[in-house]
């Protein structure tokens, strides 16, 4: 099973990403947009604080950055006061859920 990429600060504020894995650039973009909006920053302000271009940030938030540079992403998260943690997901004990995941992983 894939590890979950999880932003600890997002949980502290009970954002929608609390239990969801950040497994796609679209989900990462949604999390960055939610954190930026909650902080009251504009895209221009966040881009300036993070040292990235506004265009790059717009593409990240829209999920269009399929090859986002990790360094730029980490700088953006730091500017929002967030960090990224990689952790193993909790074990799945429900047999139906386990079977469904096994089926999806076999595709």
N, CA, C and O atoms as CSV, one atom per row, in Angstrom:
chain,resi,resn,atom,element,x,y,z
A,1,UNK,N,N,0.837,-1.174,0.000
A,1,UNK,CA,C,0.000,0.000,0.000
A,1,UNK,C,C,0.882,1.238,0.000
A,1,UNK,O,O,1.957,1.234,0.600
A,2,UNK,N,N,0.439,2.295,-0.667
A,2,UNK,CA,C,1.198,3.533,-0.739
A,2,UNK,C,C,1.161,4.274,0.590
A,2,UNK,O,O,0.146,4.251,1.286
A,3,UNK,N,N,2.260,4.930,0.946
A,3,UNK,CA,C,2.225,5.749,2.151
A,3,UNK,C,C,1.331,6.967,1.931
A,3,UNK,O,O,1.091,7.377,0.796
A,4,UNK,N,N,0.853,7.524,3.006
A,4,UNK,CA,C,0.026,8.724,2.940
A,4,UNK,C,C,0.932,9.927,3.131
A,4,UNK,O,O,1.723,9.969,4.074
A,5,UNK,N,N,0.824,10.898,2.249
A,5,UNK,CA,C,1.506,12.169,2.451
A,5,UNK,C,C,0.535,13.043,3.199
A,5,UNK,O,O,-0.595,13.252,2.757
A,6,UNK,N,N,0.967,13.549,4.316
A,6,UNK,CA,C,0.035,14.140,5.263
A,6,UNK,C,C,0.622,15.440,5.809
A,6,UNK,O,O,1.780,15.471,6.227
A,7,UNK,N,N,-0.149,16.483,5.806
A,7,UNK,CA,C,0.304,17.752,6.365
A,7,UNK,C,C,-0.236,17.890,7.780
A,7,UNK,O,O,-1.441,18.043,7.981
A,8,UNK,N,N,0.649,17.835,8.749
A,8,UNK,CA,C,0.240,17.865,10.154
A,8,UNK,C,C,-0.495,19.144,10.512
A,8,UNK,O,O,-1.474,19.104,11.257
A,9,UNK,N,N,-0.045,20.271,9.998
A,9,UNK,CA,C,-0.701,21.532,10.347
A,9,UNK,C,C,-2.126,21.574,9.804
A,9,UNK,O,O,-2.988,22.232,10.387
A,10,UNK,N,N,-2.381,20.886,8.707
A,10,UNK,CA,C,-3.733,20.868,8.170
A,10,UNK,C,C,-4.686,20.238,9.184
A,10,UNK,O,O,-5.817,20.696,9.341
A,11,UNK,N,N,-4.236,19.200,9.863
A,11,UNK,CA,C,-5.087,18.552,10.868
A,11,UNK,C,C,-5.368,19.489,12.031
A,11,UNK,O,O,-6.481,19.513,12.558
A,12,UNK,N,N,-4.384,20.245,12.425
A,12,UNK,CA,C,-4.550,21.140,13.564
A,12,UNK,C,C,-5.714,22.105,13.312
A,12,UNK,O,O,-6.428,22.474,14.244
A,13,UNK,N,N,-5.900,22.509,12.060
A,13,UNK,CA,C,-6.983,23.424,11.724
A,13,UNK,C,C,-8.218,22.707,11.199
A,13,UNK,O,O,-9.181,23.350,10.781
A,14,UNK,N,N,-8.195,21.382,11.220
A,14,UNK,CA,C,-9.320,20.537,10.822
A,14,UNK,C,C,-9.779,20.801,9.388
A,14,UNK,O,O,-10.979,20.852,9.117
A,15,UNK,N,N,-8.836,20.966,8.485
A,15,UNK,CA,C,-9.167,21.130,7.071
A,15,UNK,C,C,-9.624,19.806,6.501
A,15,UNK,O,O,-9.508,18.763,7.145
A,16,UNK,N,N,-10.144,19.856,5.289
A,16,UNK,CA,C,-10.677,18.674,4.634
A,16,UNK,C,C,-9.621,17.605,4.399
A,16,UNK,O,O,-9.978,16.443,4.207
A,17,UNK,N,N,-8.338,17.947,4.406
A,17,UNK,CA,C,-7.294,16.967,4.124
A,17,UNK,C,C,-6.948,16.138,5.355
A,17,UNK,O,O,-5.995,15.360,5.325
A,18,UNK,N,N,-7.701,16.293,6.428
A,18,UNK,CA,C,-7.376,15.630,7.689
A,18,UNK,C,C,-7.118,14.141,7.526
A,18,UNK,O,O,-6.134,13.627,8.059
A,19,UNK,N,N,-7.974,13.442,6.806
A,19,UNK,CA,C,-7.811,11.997,6.701
A,19,UNK,C,C,-7.433,11.551,5.294
A,19,UNK,O,O,-7.212,10.363,5.062
A,20,UNK,N,N,-7.357,12.476,4.369
A,20,UNK,CA,C,-7.078,12.099,2.987
A,20,UNK,C,C,-5.587,12.099,2.727
A,20,UNK,O,O,-4.851,12.944,3.236
A,21,UNK,N,N,-5.152,11.140,1.927
A,21,UNK,CA,C,-3.759,11.110,1.516
A,21,UNK,C,C,-3.529,12.109,0.401
A,21,UNK,O,O,-4.363,12.264,-0.491
A,22,UNK,N,N,-2.398,12.782,0.454
A,22,UNK,CA,C,-2.047,13.713,-0.620
A,22,UNK,C,C,-1.289,12.914,-1.673
A,22,UNK,O,O,-0.062,12.977,-1.752
A,23,UNK,N,N,-2.028,12.169,-2.472
A,23,UNK,CA,C,-1.415,11.216,-3.389
A,23,UNK,C,C,-1.334,11.713,-4.820
A,23,UNK,O,O,-0.738,11.043,-5.664
A,24,UNK,N,N,-1.913,12.865,-5.119
A,24,UNK,CA,C,-1.838,13.427,-6.468
A,24,UNK,C,C,-1.503,14.907,-6.372
A,24,UNK,O,O,-1.688,15.533,-5.328
A,25,UNK,N,N,-1.009,15.456,-7.470
A,25,UNK,CA,C,-0.717,16.889,-7.472
A,25,UNK,C,C,-1.995,17.696,-7.320
A,25,UNK,O,O,-1.963,18.805,-6.787
A,26,UNK,N,N,-3.115,17.161,-7.777
A,26,UNK,CA,C,-4.391,17.856,-7.618
A,26,UNK,C,C,-4.737,18.007,-6.140
A,26,UNK,O,O,-5.157,19.079,-5.705
A,27,UNK,N,N,-4.561,16.932,-5.369
A,27,UNK,CA,C,-4.860,16.995,-3.927
A,27,UNK,C,C,-3.891,17.910,-3.188
A,27,UNK,O,O,-4.287,18.632,-2.273
A,28,UNK,N,N,-2.628,17.879,-3.585
A,28,UNK,CA,C,-1.660,18.791,-2.971
A,28,UNK,C,C,-2.063,20.230,-3.269
A,28,UNK,O,O,-2.026,21.087,-2.386
A,29,UNK,N,N,-2.446,20.489,-4.508
A,29,UNK,CA,C,-2.887,21.832,-4.889
A,29,UNK,C,C,-4.097,22.291,-4.095
A,29,UNK,O,O,-4.164,23.443,-3.669
A,30,UNK,N,N,-5.052,21.392,-3.896
A,30,UNK,CA,C,-6.239,21.724,-3.105
A,30,UNK,C,C,-5.854,22.065,-1.667
A,30,UNK,O,O,-6.393,23.001,-1.077
A,31,UNK,N,N,-4.920,21.301,-1.112
A,31,UNK,CA,C,-4.488,21.545,0.269
A,31,UNK,C,C,-3.769,22.885,0.383
A,31,UNK,O,O,-3.980,23.624,1.344
A,32,UNK,N,N,-2.916,23.201,-0.600
A,32,UNK,CA,C,-2.203,24.483,-0.582
A,32,UNK,C,C,-3.195,25.625,-0.718
A,32,UNK,O,O,-3.098,26.618,0.003
A,33,UNK,N,N,-4.154,25.497,-1.640
A,33,UNK,CA,C,-5.155,26.552,-1.834
A,33,UNK,C,C,-5.972,26.759,-0.556
A,33,UNK,O,O,-6.227,27.898,-0.165
A,34,UNK,N,N,-6.385,25.665,0.099
A,34,UNK,CA,C,-7.181,25.768,1.333
A,34,UNK,C,C,-6.383,26.466,2.431
A,34,UNK,O,O,-6.914,27.323,3.138
A,35,UNK,N,N,-5.108,26.100,2.574
A,35,UNK,CA,C,-4.275,26.710,3.611
A,35,UNK,C,C,-4.023,28.184,3.297
A,35,UNK,O,O,-4.039,29.020,4.200
A,36,UNK,N,N,-3.791,28.506,2.031
A,36,UNK,CA,C,-3.560,29.902,1.652
A,36,UNK,C,C,-4.801,30.735,1.917
A,36,UNK,O,O,-4.714,31.829,2.475
A,37,UNK,N,N,-5.955,30.222,1.519
A,37,UNK,CA,C,-7.210,30.947,1.743
A,37,UNK,C,C,-7.472,31.154,3.232
A,37,UNK,O,O,-7.881,32.237,3.649
A,38,UNK,N,N,-7.237,30.121,4.028
A,38,UNK,CA,C,-7.467,30.217,5.473
A,38,UNK,C,C,-6.523,31.232,6.117
A,38,UNK,O,O,-6.869,31.863,7.115
A,39,UNK,N,N,-5.330,31.384,5.541
A,39,UNK,CA,C,-4.368,32.331,6.110
A,39,UNK,C,C,-4.646,33.763,5.664
A,39,UNK,O,O,-4.065,34.708,6.197
A,40,UNK,N,N,-5.540,33.921,4.681
A,40,UNK,CA,C,-5.871,35.260,4.191
A,40,UNK,C,C,-4.869,35.816,3.199
A,40,UNK,O,O,-4.935,36.996,2.852
A,41,UNK,N,N,-3.941,34.987,2.736
A,41,UNK,CA,C,-2.938,35.450,1.781
A,41,UNK,C,C,-3.464,35.373,0.356
A,41,UNK,O,O,-4.255,34.493,0.017
A,42,UNK,N,N,-3.018,36.299,-0.463
A,42,UNK,CA,C,-3.306,36.221,-1.897
A,42,UNK,C,C,-2.262,35.302,-2.529
A,42,UNK,O,O,-1.254,34.964,-1.907
A,43,UNK,N,N,-2.517,34.909,-3.760
A,43,UNK,CA,C,-1.525,34.097,-4.473
A,43,UNK,C,C,-0.221,34.872,-4.628
A,43,UNK,O,O,0.860,34.299,-4.487
A,44,UNK,N,N,-0.310,36.155,-4.913
A,44,UNK,CA,C,0.893,36.977,-5.084
A,44,UNK,C,C,1.700,37.033,-3.784
A,44,UNK,O,O,2.926,36.918,-3.811
A,45,UNK,N,N,1.017,37.208,-2.643
A,45,UNK,CA,C,1.707,37.270,-1.357
A,45,UNK,C,C,2.410,35.953,-1.037
A,45,UNK,O,O,3.564,35.942,-0.611
A,46,UNK,N,N,1.700,34.842,-1.247
A,46,UNK,CA,C,2.306,33.542,-0.965
A,46,UNK,C,C,3.475,33.280,-1.900
A,46,UNK,O,O,4.518,32.798,-1.459
A,47,UNK,N,N,3.323,33.587,-3.175
A,47,UNK,CA,C,4.413,33.374,-4.130
A,47,UNK,C,C,5.653,34.168,-3.722
A,47,UNK,O,O,6.773,33.662,-3.798
A,48,UNK,N,N,5.452,35.394,-3.296
A,48,UNK,CA,C,6.576,36.227,-2.864
A,48,UNK,C,C,7.239,35.641,-1.628
A,48,UNK,O,O,8.465,35.538,-1.580
A,49,UNK,N,N,6.455,35.254,-0.628
A,49,UNK,CA,C,7.017,34.671,0.605
A,49,UNK,C,C,7.754,33.371,0.328
A,49,UNK,O,O,8.782,33.091,0.944
A,50,UNK,N,N,7.222,32.569,-0.608
A,50,UNK,CA,C,7.809,31.258,-0.895
A,50,UNK,C,C,8.969,31.344,-1.883
A,50,UNK,O,O,9.755,30.406,-2.006
A,51,UNK,N,N,9.073,32.466,-2.582
A,51,UNK,CA,C,10.134,32.594,-3.583
A,51,UNK,C,C,9.836,31.823,-4.852
A,51,UNK,O,O,10.749,31.348,-5.528
A,52,UNK,N,N,8.554,31.699,-5.176
A,52,UNK,CA,C,8.140,31.027,-6.410
A,52,UNK,C,C,7.376,32.028,-7.267
A,52,UNK,O,O,6.968,33.083,-6.781
A,53,UNK,N,N,7.184,31.703,-8.533
A,53,UNK,CA,C,6.415,32.607,-9.384
A,53,UNK,C,C,4.924,32.413,-9.120
A,53,UNK,O,O,4.481,31.333,-8.730
A,54,UNK,N,N,4.173,33.468,-9.339
A,54,UNK,CA,C,2.724,33.373,-9.163
A,54,UNK,C,C,2.151,32.352,-10.147
A,54,UNK,O,O,1.247,31.598,-9.785
A,55,UNK,N,N,2.654,32.313,-11.373
A,55,UNK,CA,C,2.193,31.351,-12.384
A,55,UNK,C,C,2.381,29.923,-11.886
A,55,UNK,O,O,1.493,29.088,-12.058
A,56,UNK,N,N,3.548,29.629,-11.260
A,56,UNK,CA,C,3.800,28.290,-10.747
A,56,UNK,C,C,2.781,27.948,-9.667
A,56,UNK,O,O,2.248,26.839,-9.640
A,57,UNK,N,N,2.507,28.916,-8.765
A,57,UNK,CA,C,1.550,28.695,-7.678
A,57,UNK,C,C,0.145,28.474,-8.228
A,57,UNK,O,O,-0.575,27.596,-7.753
A,58,UNK,N,N,-0.250,29.263,-9.224
A,58,UNK,CA,C,-1.569,29.080,-9.844
A,58,UNK,C,C,-1.684,27.676,-10.414
A,58,UNK,O,O,-2.695,27.003,-10.210
A,59,UNK,N,N,-0.661,27.230,-11.125
A,59,UNK,CA,C,-0.681,25.882,-11.699
A,59,UNK,C,C,-0.719,24.810,-10.615
A,59,UNK,O,O,-1.426,23.812,-10.759
A,60,UNK,N,N,0.034,25.005,-9.526
A,60,UNK,CA,C,0.018,24.037,-8.424
A,60,UNK,C,C,-1.377,23.941,-7.822
A,60,UNK,O,O,-1.898,22.840,-7.644
A,61,UNK,N,N,-1.986,25.078,-7.509
A,61,UNK,CA,C,-3.312,25.080,-6.883
A,61,UNK,C,C,-4.369,24.477,-7.802
A,61,UNK,O,O,-5.346,23.900,-7.325
A,62,UNK,N,N,-4.183,24.605,-9.108
A,62,UNK,CA,C,-5.151,24.065,-10.068
A,62,UNK,C,C,-4.881,22.602,-10.402
A,62,UNK,O,O,-5.633,21.993,-11.163
A,63,UNK,N,N,-3.813,22.028,-9.839
A,63,UNK,CA,C,-3.494,20.634,-10.119
A,63,UNK,C,C,-2.863,20.438,-11.481
A,63,UNK,O,O,-2.822,19.317,-11.989
A,64,UNK,N,N,-2.366,21.518,-12.085
A,64,UNK,CA,C,-1.760,21.420,-13.413
A,64,UNK,C,C,-0.260,21.187,-13.351
A,64,UNK,O,O,0.376,21.028,-14.392
A,65,UNK,N,N,0.313,21.163,-12.175
A,65,UNK,CA,C,1.754,20.946,-12.026
A,65,UNK,C,C,2.019,19.465,-11.827
A,65,UNK,O,O,2.259,19.024,-10.704
A,66,UNK,N,N,1.978,18.709,-12.881
A,66,UNK,CA,C,2.188,17.272,-12.768
A,66,UNK,C,C,3.616,16.930,-12.353
A,66,UNK,O,O,3.866,15.852,-11.815
A,67,UNK,N,N,4.550,17.841,-12.600
A,67,UNK,CA,C,5.940,17.593,-12.228
A,67,UNK,C,C,6.440,18.704,-11.321
A,67,UNK,O,O,7.498,19.281,-11.571
A,68,UNK,N,N,5.705,19.003,-10.291
A,68,UNK,CA,C,6.105,20.069,-9.365
A,68,UNK,C,C,7.453,19.743,-8.745
A,68,UNK,O,O,7.693,18.618,-8.307
A,69,UNK,N,N,8.324,20.733,-8.713
A,69,UNK,CA,C,9.618,20.543,-8.078
A,69,UNK,C,C,9.426,20.469,-6.573
A,69,UNK,O,O,8.774,21.327,-5.978
A,70,UNK,N,N,9.986,19.459,-5.972
A,70,UNK,CA,C,9.819,19.249,-4.540
A,70,UNK,C,C,10.328,20.448,-3.739
A,70,UNK,O,O,9.695,20.844,-2.760
A,71,UNK,N,N,11.444,21.022,-4.132
A,71,UNK,CA,C,11.989,22.172,-3.410
A,71,UNK,C,C,11.034,23.353,-3.414
A,71,UNK,O,O,10.876,24.028,-2.396
A,72,UNK,N,N,10.390,23.612,-4.559
A,72,UNK,CA,C,9.436,24.717,-4.637
A,72,UNK,C,C,8.199,24.418,-3.797
A,72,UNK,O,O,7.666,25.303,-3.127
A,73,UNK,N,N,7.751,23.175,-3.836
A,73,UNK,CA,C,6.595,22.788,-3.028
A,73,UNK,C,C,6.903,22.949,-1.543
A,73,UNK,O,O,6.083,23.485,-0.797
A,74,UNK,N,N,8.068,22.496,-1.107
A,74,UNK,CA,C,8.439,22.615,0.305
A,74,UNK,C,C,8.570,24.080,0.718
A,74,UNK,O,O,8.174,24.443,1.826
A,75,UNK,N,N,9.116,24.924,-0.153
A,75,UNK,CA,C,9.225,26.352,0.149
A,75,UNK,C,C,7.836,26.968,0.295
A,75,UNK,O,O,7.621,27.815,1.162
A,76,UNK,N,N,6.897,26.550,-0.546
A,76,UNK,CA,C,5.524,27.054,-0.477
A,76,UNK,C,C,4.867,26.619,0.825
A,76,UNK,O,O,4.207,27.422,1.485
A,77,UNK,N,N,5.039,25.367,1.197
A,77,UNK,CA,C,4.471,24.880,2.461
A,77,UNK,C,C,5.084,25.612,3.653
A,77,UNK,O,O,4.376,25.972,4.593
A,78,UNK,N,N,6.407,25.833,3.616
A,78,UNK,CA,C,7.067,26.571,4.708
A,78,UNK,C,C,6.495,27.978,4.839
A,78,UNK,O,O,6.292,28.468,5.950
A,79,UNK,N,N,6.233,28.633,3.697
A,79,UNK,CA,C,5.684,29.992,3.720
A,79,UNK,C,C,4.290,30.019,4.336
A,79,UNK,O,O,3.855,31.049,4.850
A,80,UNK,N,N,3.595,28.899,4.285
A,80,UNK,CA,C,2.269,28.775,4.901
A,80,UNK,C,C,2.356,28.270,6.336
A,80,UNK,O,O,1.332,28.150,7.010
A,81,UNK,N,N,3.563,27.972,6.814
A,81,UNK,CA,C,3.725,27.433,8.162
A,81,UNK,C,C,3.371,25.961,8.234
A,81,UNK,O,O,3.009,25.460,9.298
A,82,UNK,N,N,3.474,25.257,7.103
A,82,UNK,CA,C,3.133,23.834,7.041
A,82,UNK,C,C,4.378,23.008,6.781
A,82,UNK,O,O,5.407,23.531,6.354
A,83,UNK,N,N,4.276,21.729,7.039
A,83,UNK,CA,C,5.343,20.801,6.690
A,83,UNK,C,C,4.710,19.552,6.108
A,83,UNK,O,O,3.509,19.325,6.257
A,84,UNK,N,N,5.507,18.759,5.458
A,84,UNK,CA,C,5.018,17.552,4.812
A,84,UNK,C,C,5.624,16.352,5.515
A,84,UNK,O,O,6.836,16.296,5.722
A,85,UNK,N,N,4.789,15.394,5.881
A,85,UNK,CA,C,5.241,14.194,6.558
A,85,UNK,C,C,4.797,12.984,5.752
A,85,UNK,O,O,3.671,12.937,5.257
A,86,UNK,N,N,5.673,12.019,5.624
A,86,UNK,CA,C,5.312,10.771,4.951
A,86,UNK,C,C,5.197,9.707,6.029
A,86,UNK,O,O,6.127,9.478,6.803
A,87,UNK,N,N,4.039,9.064,6.065
A,87,UNK,CA,C,3.827,8.038,7.076
A,87,UNK,C,C,3.019,6.892,6.479
A,87,UNK,O,O,2.271,7.074,5.518
A,88,UNK,N,N,3.180,5.736,7.052
A,88,UNK,CA,C,2.405,4.581,6.620
A,88,UNK,C,C,0.958,4.756,7.063
A,88,UNK,O,O,0.707,5.231,8.171
A,89,UNK,N,N,0.007,4.381,6.218
A,89,UNK,CA,C,-1.392,4.473,6.635
A,89,UNK,C,C,-1.681,3.443,7.722
A,89,UNK,O,O,-0.975,2.440,7.830
A,90,UNK,N,N,-2.712,3.682,8.526
A,90,UNK,CA,C,-3.065,2.694,9.551
A,90,UNK,C,C,-3.539,1.407,8.886
A,90,UNK,O,O,-4.054,1.444,7.769
A,91,UNK,N,N,-3.371,0.273,9.557
A,91,UNK,CA,C,-3.815,-0.990,8.963
A,91,UNK,C,C,-5.329,-1.000,8.764
A,91,UNK,O,O,-6.085,-0.466,9.575
A,92,UNK,N,N,-5.742,-1.612,7.681
A,92,UNK,CA,C,-7.170,-1.708,7.377
A,92,UNK,C,C,-7.665,-3.029,7.947
A,92,UNK,O,O,-7.183,-4.097,7.568
A,93,UNK,N,N,-8.621,-2.953,8.852
A,93,UNK,CA,C,-9.111,-4.152,9.515
A,93,UNK,C,C,-10.438,-4.637,8.942
A,93,UNK,O,O,-10.785,-5.808,9.096
A,94,UNK,N,N,-11.182,-3.755,8.286
A,94,UNK,CA,C,-12.464,-4.154,7.712
A,94,UNK,C,C,-12.215,-5.055,6.500
A,94,UNK,O,O,-11.566,-4.625,5.547
A,95,UNK,N,N,-12.721,-6.312,6.514
A,95,UNK,CA,C,-12.468,-7.256,5.423
A,95,UNK,C,C,-12.991,-6.770,4.061
A,95,UNK,O,O,-12.354,-7.010,3.035
A,96,UNK,N,N,-14.126,-6.100,4.047
A,96,UNK,CA,C,-14.673,-5.608,2.778
A,96,UNK,C,C,-13.780,-4.514,2.195
A,96,UNK,O,O,-13.531,-4.486,0.990
A,97,UNK,N,N,-13.309,-3.633,3.036
A,97,UNK,CA,C,-12.423,-2.565,2.579
A,97,UNK,C,C,-11.104,-3.154,2.096
A,97,UNK,O,O,-10.564,-2.731,1.074
A,98,UNK,N,N,-10.591,-4.128,2.836
A,98,UNK,CA,C,-9.345,-4.790,2.456
A,98,UNK,C,C,-9.488,-5.466,1.089
A,98,UNK,O,O,-8.582,-5.380,0.260
A,99,UNK,N,N,-10.617,-6.135,0.850
A,99,UNK,CA,C,-10.849,-6.804,-0.433
A,99,UNK,C,C,-10.963,-5.785,-1.570
A,99,UNK,O,O,-10.439,-6.004,-2.662
A,100,UNK,N,N,-11.643,-4.682,-1.309
A,100,UNK,CA,C,-11.798,-3.645,-2.338
A,100,UNK,C,C,-10.443,-3.046,-2.706
A,100,UNK,O,O,-10.161,-2.823,-3.883
A,101,UNK,N,N,-9.609,-2.786,-1.709
A,101,UNK,CA,C,-8.280,-2.243,-1.985
A,101,UNK,C,C,-7.407,-3.236,-2.730
A,101,UNK,O,O,-6.660,-2.852,-3.631
A,102,UNK,N,N,-7.490,-4.493,-2.368
A,102,UNK,CA,C,-6.716,-5.521,-3.071
A,102,UNK,C,C,-7.130,-5.581,-4.539
A,102,UNK,O,O,-6.289,-5.732,-5.425
A,103,UNK,N,N,-8.428,-5.461,-4.785
A,103,UNK,CA,C,-8.921,-5.464,-6.167
A,103,UNK,C,C,-8.372,-4.254,-6.930
A,103,UNK,O,O,-7.892,-4.394,-8.055
A,104,UNK,N,N,-8.442,-3.073,-6.323
A,104,UNK,CA,C,-7.950,-1.858,-6.991
A,104,UNK,C,C,-6.444,-1.922,-7.266
A,104,UNK,O,O,-5.980,-1.474,-8.315
A,105,UNK,N,N,-5.690,-2.478,-6.322
A,105,UNK,CA,C,-4.245,-2.586,-6.512
A,105,UNK,C,C,-3.890,-3.586,-7.593
A,105,UNK,O,O,-2.804,-3.510,-8.168
A,106,UNK,N,N,-4.786,-4.525,-7.881
A,106,UNK,CA,C,-4.508,-5.534,-8.917
A,106,UNK,C,C,-4.752,-5.000,-10.324
A,106,UNK,O,O,-4.327,-5.617,-11.302
A,107,UNK,N,N,-5.418,-3.883,-10.434
A,107,UNK,CA,C,-5.725,-3.316,-11.766
A,107,UNK,C,C,-4.507,-2.748,-12.448
A,107,UNK,O,O,-4.606,-2.240,-13.565
